[in-house]
Each structure stands twice: as C-alpha cells, then as structure tokens.
C-alpha cells in the first residue's frame, strides 16, 4: 500500500532504506531470471543522396547484393550496387519520406512475397499488397522473389500441350506446359490479346456458355498469373475485366506495377509474379505466367542502372541486361515426377519498333526463349487477326507436345498454307492461268479464313479439330470466302449438339479416332449444305 493510501496504518513504521533496497533486488533478480537475452547485430547506414527512386547510402560495407533494406520512414529498398563506401539502393516505394541523413537498416534477407491459394482472384502489387479494395492477404507462406532455376536433373521433358484456343497457334505453333514462348511484335498488334485469350481458354466455359471440355470438367487446371509491368491502369483494367467476363478470375492472380510506381517496384514485378506461380508448380500443379512486357522492364532496369552510375553498354543498357531476363525465364520448366511433376509456362511479351527483330532486347529474348510468335503489322491492318506471321514464328518445344487430334490434321495443312503464301506472292504480279495454281490459291484463302478469330473467343479443341479437318478435306473450297468465318462460327456453335459424344471424347482424350473423324465430317457437310440451301433461297 502507498503511504498516502487511506487504508494504510498510520502508526506502522516506515520501511528502512536497506529493507526497500533488498525488496527491489529480489524483484529485479526474479525479472532477470525470466529474461532470455540474445545478442543482435544491427547493420545501420546513413542516406547520402536520394532522388528519382534511388538512394545512395554510406556506412553499409557488409551489405550484400539484392539485400532488402529498411529506411527510417518504413520504405523498403533493394541493394543494386554494393561497395565498401557506398551502396546503391532501388526504392520499393515513394521517396518523398526519405531524407539525407536518415538511418537505413540492413535486414539480412532478400525481398519476399506472399504465395498460395489466398492470392487467387486478387489484384495485387509486386509486394503482395491488395489493389482491388479487398481485405489484406492472409497467405500461409512466402517465397523470395529471386530463386535459382531448377537444375537439369530436376527437370522433365515437356510432354503436355498448353492449348491457347487460337487455331493458328495450336495448329502451327503449338505450346507445351513448361515452355517459354515469346510473343513479339509492334505496338498495337494484338500481343496482349493472345495472352488474354490463352488465360481465358484455361477456364471451363466459353463466353457462349459452352463447356470447353465437353465432359463437365472445370477447366485445364492451369493457374494463371498476369504481370503488368509499367502498363497503363486503363489497359490493365481491360485485361482484368475481360478475364472476369469471359474466363475464371478465381483461377488467376493479377500483379500490377503501374508506370507511376517506383522504378524498383516495376523492376521486381516479374520476379515476384514468377515466385507466386512457382509455388503452384512446386506443389505439383501447372501454372502459366504472362510478363507484359519485358521491353518496358528492360527500360526500367536501364533507368535504375544509369541513376546508380553503372557503366552503360549497347543502347545504354547495362552489361548484365541479358542475365536480367535469362535468370527470370530459366525458372520456367517442367519438374520431374520425383518433385511432383508440376510445370511453369512463361509467355513473355516484347515490343518491336517498325518490325525490327534485330534490336538488342528482342534478340536477347529470342535467344533465351524456346520460340517466338511474331505478330506482323501488315496482317493486322489487313484484318487477319491474330496477325501471326507463321513464317517467322516457331515453337522449338511444343511441336512434340501437340494434341494428337490436331497433329493428325495440321501437318499437311501447314505445308499447304506455306505453299499458298509462296504462290500468293507470285500471283500479285499477274493473273494465275493454271487451274491447279488457282485451286491452290482458293484452298489457301479458305485456310487463312478459318485461322481468323475474334478477340476473347478462344476455340475448344474439338471445334479446332473439326475446322481443320473440314479445311483439310476441302469442304470449304466451294464456299465463297466471305461466308467461311460465318460457317466456322456456326460449326463451333452447333457441333456440341450435333456430335456430343465425339466432342466429349476429343476434349477428354485429345485424340481423333476414325469414328469421330467421320462424325465431324458428316456434321460439317450437313452444316455447309444447310448454308448453301439458305443462300439459294435468299437469292431466289
């Protein structure tokens, strides 16, 4: 009791100083016995200069490359250049609250991001912070943004197809799960549209409500991660809205680093998205990551390097710009069965200037990846969409994984289409008098017509097989070219009802049996005959 407590006995003697000291010592020893002191080493430096998203820090001689550092204002950064005297740091947040003289503490760790099922359906920044107005993420685990690529012995051959729903790609430039395929072309030629259609095609239903699998399956089981690097907010919003309207957003993660974000945040964005996708791969699942786009990513890295006074090289890029993207894309792979058999497919996007494929960054990415899909502005302006130039596009891995239902009909079709393209270039110099050449031109134009698709309307595998089979048999040759797209849309719409068993079997087994082949041809002939009869009645 305190001396001034009214309940205290006023006649009780006051404690002596020795008794009070002994009482305090007893309490202090009891509290000290409960403590478990541990030594902690703090590595603290001071900000020397800051501006434009980078900071120069002194007195951090033990700082390591790519180490995460924490400023006094709470902003984090990544060490990009290290030396005994100065450390160059890329800030991962606004530099408005960072001042010269502020303390900077080294964390002893690298940047980590949350991973797991909690991220599905969310729009987040590269550090895992929600941008969609939803609740904070409650991820059960985290992974470093920079991880070593799987070793050769940990990889397995790419054997399963990744269907994009785009006939020109699935038939002529097929992709496999675990592949790295570059999408390259000039600005506004449909690069992002190809990636979005691929994401949408991994869902269970198309925009008409037709079951893509034909067997009541939920989808391909591929987790999709879309990473927007320096893209406008309006462009990214259109992508997210397209997936929400036509696909399965609950199967996707959207990582967004806007152009107004700190350069350091844009720089780590693809690595963070890759780590989020790797979590599913390492747990035996299939994942797809889209980097939109790595040209902007290289520009951001060049900006950071020049601000940190790193020596420039070709086109002012630093000397390690090749390694910048090589170490990222090497993380895409299919793992061996001993490690779960999961896969990570990468679709990096790159922008060219005036169709120049020999520029520095495009040639780097072409040499890193397993093939490229080149979009030609001339084809785009002519209305041939997707504007894929099949002559300059290649898939060095996916051809071995192409679905058998497509492989059986696409091999001859690719040769015929290549012959048509060569013959068409000669026919521009004058009229073609040879009947065989005219027939080949007519057949090639029909092939080109069925390769033309609407945006956000990926085709299920059975519909692609039916279209290619009908074109291979020449069923579209007598049909006027302008009516072929309408017939193709009608075939896609009517085939699930006309041949439900064949549709389900092709979707499930990805093979084309002789009986299913005959069923598809009969359905196509009946539909073409109906269209011809309707045209005659309209003409009469």
Secondary structure in CASP SS format (residue, H / E / C, confidence):
PFRMAT SS
TARGET T0000
AUTHOR 0000-0000-0000
METHOD secondary structure of the structure
MODEL  1
X C 1.00
X C 1.00
X C 1.00
X C 1.00
X C 1.00
X C 1.00
X C 1.00
X C 1.00
X C 1.00
X C 1.00
X C 1.00
X C 1.00
X C 1.00
X C 1.00
X C 1.00
X C 1.00
X H 1.00
X H 1.00
X H 1.00
X H 1.00
X H 1.00
X H 1.00
X H 1.00
X H 1.00
X H 1.00
X H 1.00
X H 1.00
X H 1.00
X H 1.00
X H 1.00
X H 1.00
X H 1.00
X H 1.00
X H 1.00
X C 1.00
X C 1.00
X C 1.00
X C 1.00
X C 1.00
X C 1.00
X C 1.00
X C 1.00
X C 1.00
X E 1.00
X E 1.00
X E 1.00
X E 1.00
X E 1.00
X E 1.00
X E 1.00
X E 1.00
X C 1.00
X C 1.00
X E 1.00
X E 1.00
X E 1.00
X E 1.00
X E 1.00
X C 1.00
X C 1.00
X C 1.00
X C 1.00
X C 1.00
X C 1.00
X C 1.00
X C 1.00
X C 1.00
X E 1.00
X E 1.00
X E 1.00
X E 1.00
X C 1.00
X C 1.00
X C 1.00
X C 1.00
X E 1.00
X E 1.00
X E 1.00
X E 1.00
X E 1.00
X E 1.00
X E 1.00
X C 1.00
X C 1.00
X C 1.00
X E 1.00
X E 1.00
X E 1.00
X E 1.00
X E 1.00
X E 1.00
X C 1.00
X C 1.00
X C 1.00
X C 1.00
X C 1.00
X C 1.00
X C 1.00
X C 1.00
X C 1.00
X C 1.00
X C 1.00
X E 1.00
X E 1.00
X E 1.00
X E 1.00
X C 1.00
X C 1.00
X C 1.00
X C 1.00
X C 1.00
X E 1.00
X E 1.00
X E 1.00
X E 1.00
X C 1.00
X H 1.00
X H 1.00
X H 1.00
X C 1.00
X C 1.00
X C 1.00
X E 1.00
X E 1.00
X C 1.00
X C 1.00
X C 1.00
X C 1.00
X C 1.00
X E 1.00
X C 1.00
X C 1.00
X C 1.00
X C 1.00
X C 1.00
X C 1.00
X C 1.00
X C 1.00
X C 1.00
X C 1.00
X E 1.00
X E 1.00
X E 1.00
X E 1.00
X C 1.00
X C 1.00
X C 1.00
X C 1.00
X C 1.00
X C 1.00
X C 1.00
X H 1.00
X H 1.00
X H 1.00
X E 1.00
X C 1.00
X C 1.00
X C 1.00
X C 1.00
X C 1.00
X E 1.00
X C 1.00
X C 1.00
X C 1.00
X C 1.00
X C 1.00
X H 1.00
X H 1.00
X H 1.00
X H 1.00
X H 1.00
X H 1.00
X C 1.00
X C 1.00
X C 1.00
X E 1.00
X C 1.00
X C 1.00
X C 1.00
X E 1.00
X C 1.00
X E 1.00
X E 1.00
X E 1.00
X E 1.00
X C 1.00
X C 1.00
X C 1.00
X C 1.00
X C 1.00
X H 1.00
X H 1.00
X H 1.00
X H 1.00
X H 1.00
X H 1.00
X H 1.00
X H 1.00
X H 1.00
X H 1.00
X H 1.00
X C 1.00
X E 1.00
X C 1.00
X E 1.00
X C 1.00
X C 1.00
X C 1.00
X C 1.00
X C 1.00
X E 1.00
X C 1.00
X C 1.00
X C 1.00
X C 1.00
X C 1.00
X C 1.00
X C 1.00
X E 1.00
X C 1.00
X C 1.00
X E 1.00
X E 1.00
X E 1.00
X E 1.00
X E 1.00
X E 1.00
X E 1.00
X E 1.00
X C 1.00
X C 1.00
X C 1.00
X H 1.00
X H 1.00
X H 1.00
X H 1.00
X H 1.00
X H 1.00
X H 1.00
X H 1.00
X H 1.00
X H 1.00
X H 1.00
X H 1.00
X H 1.00
X H 1.00
X C 1.00
X C 1.00
X H 1.00
X H 1.00
X H 1.00
X E 1.00
X E 1.00
X E 1.00
X E 1.00
X E 1.00
X E 1.00
X C 1.00
X C 1.00
X C 1.00
X C 1.00
X C 1.00
X H 1.00
X H 1.00
X H 1.00
X H 1.00
X H 1.00
X H 1.00
X H 1.00
X H 1.00
X H 1.00
X H 1.00
X H 1.00
X H 1.00
X H 1.00
X H 1.00
X H 1.00
X H 1.00
X H 1.00
X H 1.00
X H 1.00
X H 1.00
X C 1.00
X C 1.00
X C 1.00
X E 1.00
X E 1.00
X E 1.00
X E 1.00
X E 1.00
X E 1.00
X E 1.00
X C 1.00
X H 1.00
X H 1.00
X H 1.00
X H 1.00
X H 1.00
X H 1.00
X H 1.00
X H 1.00
X H 1.00
X H 1.00
X H 1.00
X H 1.00
X H 1.00
X H 1.00
X C 1.00
X C 1.00
X C 1.00
X C 1.00
X E 1.00
X C 1.00
X H 1.00
X H 1.00
X H 1.00
X C 1.00
X E 1.00
X C 1.00
X C 1.00
X H 1.00
X H 1.00
X H 1.00
X H 1.00
X H 1.00
X H 1.00
X H 1.00
X H 1.00
X H 1.00
X C 1.00
X C 1.00
X C 1.00
X C 1.00
X E 1.00
X E 1.00
X C 1.00
X H 1.00
X H 1.00
X H 1.00
X C 1.00
X C 1.00
X C 1.00
X E 1.00
X E 1.00
X E 1.00
X E 1.00
X E 1.00
X E 1.00
X E 1.00
X E 1.00
X E 1.00
X C 1.00
X C 1.00
X C 1.00
X C 1.00
X C 1.00
X C 1.00
X C 1.00
X C 1.00
X H 1.00
X H 1.00
X H 1.00
X H 1.00
X H 1.00
X H 1.00
X H 1.00
X H 1.00
X H 1.00
X C 1.00
X C 1.00
X E 1.00
X E 1.00
X E 1.00
X E 1.00
X E 1.00
X C 1.00
X H 1.00
X H 1.00
X H 1.00
X H 1.00
X H 1.00
X C 1.00
X C 1.00
X C 1.00
X C 1.00
X C 1.00
X C 1.00
X E 1.00
X C 1.00
X C 1.00
X C 1.00
X C 1.00
X C 1.00
X E 1.00
X E 1.00
X C 1.00
X C 1.00
X H 1.00
X H 1.00
X H 1.00
X H 1.00
X C 1.00
X C 1.00
X H 1.00
X H 1.00
X H 1.00
X H 1.00
X H 1.00
X H 1.00
X H 1.00
X H 1.00
X H 1.00
X H 1.00
X H 1.00
X H 1.00
X H 1.00
X H 1.00
X H 1.00
X H 1.00
X H 1.00
X H 1.00
X H 1.00
X H 1.00
X H 1.00
X H 1.00
X H 1.00
X H 1.00
X C 1.00
X C 1.00
X C 1.00
X C 1.00
X C 1.00
X C 1.00
X C 1.00
X H 1.00
X H 1.00
X H 1.00
X H 1.00
X H 1.00
X H 1.00
X H 1.00
X H 1.00
X H 1.00
X H 1.00
X H 1.00
X H 1.00
X H 1.00
X H 1.00
X H 1.00
X H 1.00
X C 1.00
X C 1.00
X C 1.00
X C 1.00
X C 1.00
X C 1.00
X C 1.00
X C 1.00
X C 1.00
X C 1.00
X H 1.00
X H 1.00
X H 1.00
X H 1.00
X H 1.00
X H 1.00
X H 1.00
X H 1.00
X H 1.00
X H 1.00
X H 1.00
X H 1.00
X C 1.00
X C 1.00
X C 1.00
X C 1.00
X C 1.00
X C 1.00
X C 1.00
X C 1.00
X H 1.00
X H 1.00
X H 1.00
X H 1.00
X H 1.00
X H 1.00
X H 1.00
X H 1.00
X H 1.00
X H 1.00
X H 1.00
X H 1.00
X H 1.00
X H 1.00
X H 1.00
X H 1.00
X H 1.00
X H 1.00
X C 1.00
X H 1.00
X H 1.00
X H 1.00
X H 1.00
X H 1.00
X H 1.00
X H 1.00
X H 1.00
X H 1.00
X H 1.00
X C 1.00
X C 1.00
X C 1.00
X C 1.00
X H 1.00
X H 1.00
X H 1.00
X H 1.00
X H 1.00
X H 1.00
X H 1.00
X H 1.00
X H 1.00
X H 1.00
X H 1.00
X H 1.00
X H 1.00
X H 1.00
X H 1.00
X H 1.00
X H 1.00
X H 1.00
X H 1.00
X H 1.00
X H 1.00
X H 1.00
X H 1.00
X H 1.00
X H 1.00
X H 1.00
X C 1.00
END
